[in-house]
Amino acid sequence: MSDLRPIGDDVRRLGRVPAVDPLVDAARRVWRDAVGDQVALHSLPARRSSGALVVHCSDSGWVSELTLLERHVRTKLEAALGESAAPLRFVVGDVDPPAASSPPPRAVSAPSDEHHRQARELTLAIADPALRDAAERAIAASLARDS
């Protein structure tokens, strides 16, 4: 069996990375600690542009989610860096695949009755029944995942 492998993905990914700006380098070193494993699997600080730290995301869903959470993500990044960070701009781009040594995802347990009770309480003000039900299920699942 040959040790040869296609290098197109590596060339494409590495070809887009300019000389690393010190802020980008520092952000990359603390990114996983700042944003958590799940977000880090789908995003990577890539470059600085027009005063913003541009973060590549694996798809448009991650771009949307992280754009909505920009202030929160930047606060966590600043805490990990120990200094203020530039505003973050999220774009679809190449993201390094997870390292082979990445821990396996945690098993997620089903929401308990208590999770459903808390979720129901949090969604009481939602008038639309279908939206309220969907939000309740999402909140209960999130509570189960975080416990």
C-alpha positions in Angstrom: 0.0 0.0 0.0 1.3 3.4 -0.9 1.9 6.2 1.6 0.9 8.8 -1.1 -2.3 10.8 -0.5 -4.0 13.6 -2.2 -2.8 17.0 -1.0 -5.4 19.3 -2.7 -7.2 20.0 0.6 -4.0 20.8 2.4 -2.7 23.1 -0.4 -6.1 24.8 -0.6 -6.3 25.3 3.2 -2.7 26.4 3.7 -2.6 28.5 0.5 -5.2 30.8 2.0 -3.4 31.4 5.3 -1.3 34.5 5.1 1.7 35.2 7.3 0.2 34.9 10.7 -0.7 38.1 12.4 0.2 38.0 16.1 -3.5 38.4 17.1 -4.5 35.6 14.8 -1.7 33.4 16.2 -2.7 34.1 19.8 -6.4 33.6 19.1 -5.7 30.2 17.4 -3.7 29.1 20.5 -6.6 29.8 22.9 -9.6 29.3 20.5 -10.6 25.8 21.7 -10.3 26.9 25.4 -12.3 30.1 24.7 -15.1 28.7 22.6 -15.3 25.0 23.6 -14.8 21.8 21.6 -18.0 21.9 19.6 -17.5 25.4 18.3 -13.8 24.9 17.7 -14.5 21.9 15.5 -16.4 24.2 13.2 -14.5 27.5 13.3 -11.0 28.8 13.2 -9.5 32.3 13.4 -8.0 32.9 10.0 -6.9 36.5 9.5 -7.3 40.1 10.4 -9.2 42.4 7.9 -10.4 46.0 8.3 -9.8 45.9 12.0 -11.7 42.7 12.6 -10.6 39.2 13.4 -12.0 37.0 10.6 -13.1 33.6 11.8 -13.6 30.8 9.2 -16.7 28.6 9.8 -17.4 25.3 8.3 -20.8 26.4 6.9 -23.4 29.2 6.8 -25.3 27.8 9.8 -22.2 28.3 12.0 -21.6 31.8 10.5 -25.2 32.8 11.5 -25.0 31.3 15.0 -21.6 32.8 15.8 -22.5 36.1 14.3 -25.5 36.3 16.7 -23.1 35.3 19.6 -20.3 37.6 18.5 -20.2 39.7 21.7 -20.3 36.6 23.9 -17.6 34.8 21.9 -15.4 37.9 21.9 -15.7 38.2 25.7 -14.7 34.6 26.1 -11.8 35.1 23.7 -10.6 38.2 25.5 -10.7 36.3 28.8 -8.6 33.5 27.3 -6.1 36.0 25.7 -5.9 38.2 28.8 -6.4 41.3 26.6 -9.0 42.9 24.4 -9.6 41.4 21.0 -10.7 43.0 17.7 -14.4 42.6 16.7 -15.1 39.2 15.2 -16.4 38.6 11.7 -17.5 35.1 10.8 -17.4 33.8 7.2 -17.6 30.4 5.5 -14.1 29.2 4.9 -11.7 26.3 5.4 -11.6 25.0 8.9 -9.0 22.4 10.0 -10.5 19.0 10.5 -10.6 17.7 14.0 -7.4 16.2 15.3 -7.3 12.4 15.5 -6.8 12.8 19.2 -10.0 14.8 19.8 -12.1 13.3 22.5 -15.2 11.5 21.4 -18.4 13.4 21.8 -20.2 13.0 25.1 -23.2 10.8 25.2 -26.3 12.9 25.6 -29.0 11.7 28.0 -32.7 12.2 27.4 -34.3 15.2 29.1 -35.7 14.4 32.5 -39.1 15.4 33.8 -37.3 18.3 35.7 -35.7 19.5 32.4 -39.2 19.5 30.7 -40.7 21.3 33.7 -38.0 24.0 33.5 -38.4 24.3 29.8 -42.2 24.6 30.0 -41.8 27.4 32.6 -39.3 29.3 30.3 -41.7 29.0 27.3 -45.0 30.1 28.9 -44.9 33.5 27.3 -44.7 32.2 23.7 -48.1 32.5 22.2 -47.8 30.3 19.1 -48.3 26.6 20.3 -46.1 25.1 17.7 -43.2 27.5 18.4 -43.7 27.1 22.1 -43.5 23.3 21.8 -40.4 23.4 19.6 -38.7 25.9 22.0 -39.6 23.7 24.9 -38.1 20.6 23.3 -34.9 22.5 22.4 -34.5 24.0 25.9 -35.1 20.6 27.6 -32.6 18.9 25.3 -30.1 21.7 26.0 -30.6 21.4 29.8 -30.1 17.6 29.5 -26.9 18.1 27.5 -25.5 20.6 30.0 -26.3 18.4 33.1 
